[in-house]
């Protein structure tokens, strides 16, 4: 299937997601979690998850239910 970045780009092109940048940001946050030993980085990821990524996944869920499933 390809790398996660390629899959995000493909999903954007297929109009399954509407904000490629936020999805790419979520992927970077995911990758940073594994190597994060800094409270500042961890808290930043938690805040972004609450403010952006939950909404992003809710939109995907809604899109899949309306158009793909």
C-alpha positions, 0 to 999 in steps of 0.5 A: 500500500505504501508509506503512511504519508503516501496513504494520506495523500491518496486518501486526500486525492480520493476525497476521503479526508479533507485536510491533508495537513492535519492528517500529516501533522497527526502522523508526525505527532504519532511518530514523535510520541515514541521518542518523546521524553520531554513533558513539553512535547508530550503535553503538546501532543495531548493538546493537539489530540484534544483540539485537532485529531479527535475532530479529524477522526470524527470527520473521517468516521462520518465520511465513511458512514455517509459515502463509503460504507 
